[in-house]
Each structure stands twice: as C-alpha cells, then as structure tokens.
Amino acid sequence: MSVPAAVMKGPGARLPLLRVDPLMLLLVASILLLGLVMVTSASVTTAARESGDPFAYLERQLLVVAAGLTLAAAVFMIPISVIERCAPALLLAAALLLLLVLVPGLGHVVKGGRRWLRLPGFNFQVSEVARVLALVYVAHYCVRFEKQLRGSVGGLLRPLGLLLFLGALLLAEPDLGAATVLFVAGFGLLFLAGAQLRWVLAAVLGASGLMAVLVMYSGYRMRRVTGFLDPWADPYNTGFQLTQSLIAIGRGEWFGVGLGASVQKLFYLPEAHNDFLFAVLAEELGLAGVVLTLALFLGLAWRVFALARRANDAGMKFHSYLAAGFGLWLVAQTFVNIGVNMGVLPTKGLTLPLMSYGGSSMLVSLAWLGLILRVHHEVAGGARGARGRVM
C-alpha cells in the first residue's frame, strides 16, 4: 500500500512514497482495541474502589496508547541505516539503564523488585526498553560478524556473553521473566543468522542449567515453582494466583460468561487488568475469545516473519534481523504470559504485549512496532540503507 507524499523536497523532487503494511496495521489495531476493551472490563471494579472512577484505568491506558503511537511515528522517521550505526551506543544505553535501576535511591522498589526508574508522572520499567536495545545490537552483530558467527564457536560466545551479562543485571532486579524472554529471542536470532545448531543448543542447555541453579537457591523462586507444580496444595498462598486464573479460564467454557460478567476479577484474581488479563478474557469470552486472540497474535507474528524473509531475500540483512527479533520477542512474551495464565509455566510478571495495562510495556511495544513499519517501508521500496526521511 503506497500513499504519495505531499511535500516537495525541491523543484521536481518528491520524497519517497509512504509504504505501510495494511494487514499488519489491521492486526495491531485489532489487538489494541481488544486489549482496551478487556482492560476496561477487568479493571472497572478495582478502579471504582480506588478512585471512584470506574474508567480510570481505561483513561490512563488511552493516554499511554496515544503516547505510544506518537512515539512509533517518531521512530518510523528514523532510517534503519541510522539505527544500525547507533547499535553499539544503544547497547551501552541498555546496560547503563539496567545498572542505574539497581542504584539505591534511583531504582524504585515495587512488590520486592527494583525494576523501575521514577520519571515525571509515572514509573518506567527499564527492562522493557533494555531488551529491545539489546536485540537491536544482536541484529547488528549478526550482520557485522556474520562469518565469525557462522564459522567458529568464538563468534557465538561473544554475543552469548553479552546476553548473559544483561541477563545477570535483569536477575539482580530480580526479573527472571524478562531475562527468559531476552535469552529466547537472542538465541533464536543468533540461530537464524547462521550460528551452528549444536553450539546454540549447547548454549541453551547451559543457560537453562544456570537458571535451574538460580531457582533452586532462591527461596521465593522455588516457592513459585512448587506452587506451579501443585497449586491446589496451597491454594490460598503460593498457588493463589494460579488457582484463581484456572478457575477463571474454566468458567469461560465455549463462549464465556459475557463481557463484563467475570466473577474472578472481583478481588479474587490479582493483577486482573495486567499480568492475568488473558484469564479474564477467557472467562468472559470463552474459548471463542481465546482462539480469536491467539489468531491475532499468530497472524501478526506470521506477517513480521514474512517481512524478515522478504528483507533477507532482498539482501537487507539488518532489516531482516530487526524484523525477526521483533517476531521472536512477540512470540516468546505472548507464550510466557499465556502459559503462566494457563498453568503451563511458573508465575512471572510479564504483560501480554499490546493488550495488558502498563505504560512501559505499551510504549516500548508500539515504538518497536514503529521500527518494524520502517523496515517494511524500506524493504518495500528497495531502499537499502535509505537516508531520506518520510514526513
């Protein structure tokens, strides 16, 4: 889909056409709208109790979405060649953010985790943007050191060491869920870039073993695992979130109890509008709503991976790896969030992308989407390393 640019750069010279993917935009809009509906439904009782305004959370989420779309438009204006040149600086920024949040007085503690920096008006969760910046650098590494990555174990160990360092900073917050998503997306991107399977598998097994040790020697993480394995053994303590989530999903049956009619969101299910939004959706919209939600996310992931393949076929490798990194992140975080809600994975504090209530997650997700739309714009126009700006 092409829209002529109306602004003339000079006599007889037009700016490049604006090329967007209408199907990708439709999928994102559908996910956003469904998320706004479910955030409203899941939070109406809590919002009325806290502030007297039943739509308080919806109003905040609308502001965040508007800010996120504005940020996405701003990111779209940046040529991918600029992003590629700035990749090392972006990596340094990611590491600095993760270090800053650990400094007492700078990092804000919420529910036992030091994951937020105080900004005017709200707290920002730095792990959201740090993961994106790290994956941008991994994409840059895959292009710049392609031969080493494909031909030697040393070429794989360098980015893995980087991922382990950033993962250690995430675990220090602590944020095991964010570290897991970063590892999955990072390992997947390195494999797609040509790293040999046996080395990637060895690295995955090593990282999995390290995480298992961390869980075993961390009391609260071990309680989460045991609660996940048998939530009904202690349904009012370690298994409370999971049992309430499973009750909500079970009540939904085929077509749900009806929009707004959830019982579990009435002070039974913690974080109903955030981490456990999917459980409320399953209760109110049933299996039909679950299938629709999964279809939207799978459709978006398919569209993004198709874009990555188009970029690769055109020889635009950095564009391809950026799109693949977004797709891997989207699939990994969606799988973890839904898996937690359904009792497939231990409880982790991860949002459902583009749907759950949360400023940091929504802002970063929409900004990254703006970057992917820029990738599509340049790939569709054959603009390898395009420097012109679209206005």
C-alpha positions in Angstrom: 0.0 0.0 0.0 1.5 3.3 -1.1 0.4 6.8 -0.2 2.0 9.7 -2.3 4.0 12.1 -0.2 2.5 15.6 -0.5 5.6 17.5 0.4 8.1 18.5 -2.2 11.8 18.4 -1.3 12.7 20.7 -4.1 11.7 21.6 -7.7 10.6 18.3 -9.3 11.9 16.2 -6.4 9.5 14.2 -4.3 10.1 12.5 -1.0 9.8 8.7 -1.1 6.3 7.2 -1.0 5.0 6.1 2.3 4.7 2.3 2.2 2.8 0.6 5.0 1.5 -2.9 5.5 -2.3 -2.6 5.8 -2.7 -6.2 7.1 -0.1 -5.6 9.9 -1.8 -2.4 10.9 -5.2 -4.1 11.0 -3.9 -6.9 13.2 -2.2 -4.4 15.6 -5.3 -2.2 15.7 -7.5 -5.3 16.5 -5.1 -6.4 19.3 -5.0 -2.9 20.7 -8.8 -2.4 20.6 -9.4 -5.9 22.2 -6.9 -5.0 24.9 -8.6 -1.7 25.7 -12.0 -3.5 26.0 -10.6 -6.2 28.3 -8.6 -3.7 30.4 -11.8 -1.7 30.9 -13.7 -4.8 31.9 -11.0 -6.3 34.1 -10.3 -3.0 36.0 -13.7 -1.4 36.4 -14.4 -2.7 39.9 -10.8 -2.0 41.1 -10.8 1.5 39.6 -14.1 2.4 41.2 -12.9 1.2 44.6 -9.5 3.1 44.3 -10.5 6.4 42.8 -14.3 6.4 42.4 -14.0 6.5 38.7 -14.7 3.0 37.1 -12.9 4.1 33.9 -9.8 5.4 35.5 -7.6 2.6 34.1 -9.1 2.9 30.7 -8.4 6.7 30.6 -4.7 6.1 31.6 -4.3 3.3 29.1 -5.8 5.5 26.3 -3.2 8.2 27.1 -0.4 5.6 27.0 -1.6 4.2 23.7 -1.8 7.8 22.2 1.8 8.5 23.5 2.9 5.1 22.2 1.5 5.8 18.7 3.2 9.2 18.7 6.5 7.5 19.7 6.0 4.9 17.0 5.6 7.7 14.4 8.8 9.3 15.6 10.7 6.1 15.4 9.3 5.5 11.9 11.0 8.7 10.8 14.5 7.3 11.6 16.2 5.5 8.7 17.3 2.0 9.5 20.9 2.9 8.5 21.0 5.3 11.4 19.7 2.6 13.8 22.5 0.3 12.6 25.2 2.8 13.1 23.9 3.6 16.6 23.6 0.0 17.6 26.7 -0.1 19.9 25.6 3.1 21.6 22.1 1.6 22.1 23.7 -1.4 23.7 25.6 0.8 26.1 22.4 2.7 26.9 20.7 -0.6 27.7 23.5 -1.7 30.1 23.5 1.7 31.8 19.7 1.7 32.3 19.9 -1.8 33.9 22.8 -0.6 36.2 21.0 2.6 37.1 17.9 0.8 38.3 20.0 -1.2 40.8 21.3 2.0 42.4 19.6 2.7 45.8 17.7 6.0 45.5 17.4 5.8 41.7 15.7 2.4 41.3 12.2 2.3 42.6 11.1 -0.8 44.5 7.6 -2.2 43.8 6.5 -5.5 45.3 10.0 -6.5 46.2 11.5 -5.8 42.8 13.9 -2.9 41.9 12.8 -2.6 38.3 11.6 1.0 37.9 13.0 4.4 37.4 10.9 7.3 38.6 10.0 9.7 35.8 7.7 12.7 36.0 4.2 11.3 36.2 5.0 7.6 36.2 7.5 4.8 36.9 9.3 3.4 33.9 10.3 -0.3 33.8 13.8 -0.2 32.2 13.9 -3.9 31.3 11.3 -3.3 28.6 13.4 -0.9 26.6 16.7 -2.6 27.5 15.7 -5.9 25.9 14.8 -4.1 22.7 18.1 -2.2 22.6 20.0 -5.4 23.3 18.2 -7.2 20.4 19.0 -4.3 18.1 22.6 -4.8 18.9 22.4 -8.6 18.4 21.0 -7.9 14.9 23.9 -5.5 14.2 26.4 -8.2 15.4 24.8 -10.8 13.2 25.5 -8.6 10.1 28.9 -7.3 11.0 30.4 -10.5 12.3 28.5 -13.0 10.1 31.5 -15.0 9.1 32.7 -15.5 12.6 29.2 -16.3 13.8 28.8 -19.0 11.2 32.3 -20.4 11.3 33.5 -20.5 14.8 32.3 -21.1 18.4 34.1 -17.9 19.4 31.8 -15.9 17.1 28.8 -17.2 19.0 30.3 -16.9 22.5 30.8 -13.1 22.3 27.1 -12.3 21.9 26.2 -15.0 24.3 28.5 -13.4 26.9 26.7 -10.2 26.3 23.3 -11.7 26.8 24.5 -13.4 30.0 25.8 -10.1 31.4 22.5 -8.3 30.6 20.6 -11.3 31.9 22.5 -11.2 35.2 21.5 -7.5 35.6 17.9 -8.4 35.0 18.1 -11.2 37.5 19.6 -8.8 40.1 16.4 -6.7 39.9 15.1 -9.6 40.1 13.2 -10.2 36.8 13.5 -13.8 35.7 10.7 -13.4 33.1 12.4 -10.6 31.3 15.7 -12.5 31.3 14.0 -15.5 29.9 12.4 -13.6 27.0 15.7 -11.9 26.2 17.6 -15.3 26.1 14.9 -16.9 23.9 14.8 -14.1 21.4 18.6 -13.6 21.4 19.4 -17.3 21.0 16.7 -17.6 18.3 18.1 -14.6 16.4 21.7 -15.9 16.5 20.4 -19.3 15.2 18.5 -17.6 12.3 21.7 -15.7 11.5 23.6 -18.9 10.9 25.1 -20.0 14.1 25.5 -23.8 14.1 22.7 -25.6 15.8 24.9 -27.7 18.1 26.5 -24.6 19.6 23.2 -22.9 20.1 21.8 -26.0 21.7 24.8 -26.2 24.0 24.4 -22.6 25.0 20.6 -23.1 25.6 21.3 -26.1 27.8 24.0 -24.2 29.7 21.7 -21.2 30.2 18.8 -23.5 31.3 21.1 -25.2 33.8 22.2 -21.9 35.2 18.6 -20.7 35.6 17.7 -24.0 37.3 20.5 -23.5 39.8 19.3 -19.9 40.4 15.8 -21.2 41.1 17.0 -23.9 43.4 19.0 -21.5 45.6 16.4 -18.7 45.6 13.6 -19.2 48.1 10.9 -17.2 46.5 11.6 -18.6 43.0 11.5 -22.1 44.4 8.2 -21.4 46.1 6.8 -20.2 42.7 8.0 -23.5 41.0 6.4 -25.7 43.7 3.3 -23.6 43.6 3.2 -24.0 39.9 3.6 -27.8 40.0 0.8 -28.3 42.5 -1.1 -25.0 43.0 -4.0 -26.8 44.8 -1.7 -27.9 47.6 -1.7 -24.4 48.9 -4.5 -22.5 47.1 -4.6 -19.6 49.5 -0.9 -18.8 49.4 1.7 -19.9 46.9 -0.9 -21.3 44.5 -3.4 -18.5 44.9 -2.8 -16.6 41.6 -2.7 -19.8 39.5 -5.8 -21.4 41.0 -7.8 -18.2 40.6 -6.6 -17.9 37.0 -7.5 -21.6 36.2 -10.9 -21.1 37.8 -11.5 -18.0 35.5 -10.4 -19.9 32.4 -12.6 -22.9 33.3 -15.7 -20.8 33.9 -15.4 -19.4 30.3 -16.2 -22.7 28.6 -17.1 -22.3 24.9 -18.4 -18.7 24.7 -17.7 -17.2 28.1 -19.9 -15.8 30.8 -20.4 -12.5 28.9 -18.3 -9.3 28.6 -18.1 -7.6 32.0 -19.6 -10.6 33.8 -16.4 -12.0 35.2 -16.5 -13.0 38.9 -12.8 -13.7 39.3 -11.9 -10.1 38.6 -13.9 -9.0 41.7 -10.9 -9.0 44.1 -10.2 -12.8 43.6 -7.7 -12.7 40.7 -4.6 -10.5 41.4 -3.4 -8.2 38.6 -6.6 -9.0 36.6 -6.0 -6.0 34.3 -2.3 -6.6 33.9 -0.5 -9.9 34.0 -3.7 -12.0 34.2 -5.7 -10.1 31.6 -5.8 -13.3 29.5 -7.6 -15.2 32.2 -10.4 -12.6 32.4 -10.7 -12.7 28.6 -11.0 -16.4 28.7 -13.7 -16.2 31.4 -15.8 -13.5 29.7 -15.3 -14.5 26.0 -14.7 -18.3 26.4 -12.8 -20.5 24.0 -14.0 -18.4 21.1 -12.3 -15.3 22.5 -9.2 -17.3 23.3 -9.0 -18.6 19.7 -9.6 -15.1 18.3 -6.8 -13.7 20.5 -4.3 -16.4 19.5 -5.2 -15.9 15.9 -4.5 -12.2 16.0 -1.1 -12.7 17.7 -0.2 -15.6 15.3 -1.2 -13.5 12.3 0.9 -10.6 13.5 3.9 -12.9 14.1 3.5 -14.5 10.7 3.3 -11.1 9.0 6.5 -10.0 10.8 8.4 -13.2 9.9 7.3 -12.9 6.3 8.7 -9.3 6.3 12.0 -10.7 7.7 12.2 -13.2 4.9 11.5 -10.5 2.2 14.2 -8.4 3.6 16.7 -11.3 3.6 15.8 -12.2 0.0 16.5 -8.5 -0.9 19.9 -8.7 0.7 18.9 -6.3 3.5 20.2 -8.4 6.4 20.0 -5.9 9.2 16.4 -5.1 8.3 15.7 -8.9 8.3 17.2 -9.5 11.7 15.3 -6.5 13.2 12.0 -7.9 12.0 12.9 -11.4 13.1 14.0 -10.1 16.6 10.6 -8.4 17.0 8.8 -11.6 15.9 10.8 -13.7 18.3 10.2 -11.3 21.2 6.4 -11.2 20.4 6.1 -15.0 20.3 8.2 -15.5 23.4 6.5 -13.0 25.6 3.0 -13.9 24.4 3.7 -17.6 25.0 5.1 -16.9 28.5 2.2 -14.7 29.6 -0.5 -17.1 28.3 1.5 -20.1 29.6 1.5 -18.5 33.1 -2.2 -17.8 32.9 -2.9 -21.4 31.9 -0.6 -23.0 34.4 1.9 -24.2 31.8 4.7 -22.1 33.2 5.6 -20.7 36.7 4.2 -17.3 37.6 6.3 -14.4 36.1 5.5 -10.7 36.0 5.2 -10.3 32.2 2.5 -8.5 30.3 0.5 -9.7 27.3 2.0 -7.5 24.5 -0.2 -4.7 23.2 -3.0 -5.7 25.5 -2.2 -5.7 29.2 -2.4 -2.5 31.2 1.0 -1.0 31.7 2.7 2.2 30.5 6.3 0.9 30.0 5.3 -2.2 28.1 2.8 -0.4 25.8 5.2 2.4 25.0 8.1 0.2 24.1 5.9 -2.3 22.1 4.5 0.5 20.0 7.9 2.1 19.5 9.3 -1.2 18.3 6.3 -1.6 16.0 7.2 1.8 14.5 10.7 0.5 13.8 9.2 -2.6 12.1 7.0 -0.4 10.0 10.1 1.5 8.9 11.7 -1.8 8.0 8.7 -2.6 5.8 8.8 0.9 4.2 12.4 0.5 3.2 12.1 -3.1 2.1 9.0 -2.4 0.0 10.8 0.5 -1.7 14.1 -1.4 -2.1 15.7 1.4 -0.1 18.9 -0.4 1.2 20.3 1.9 3.9 17.8 4.7 2.9 18.7 8.1 4.2 15.6 10.0 3.2 13.1 10.8 5.8 9.3 10.4 5.3 7.3 13.3 6.5 
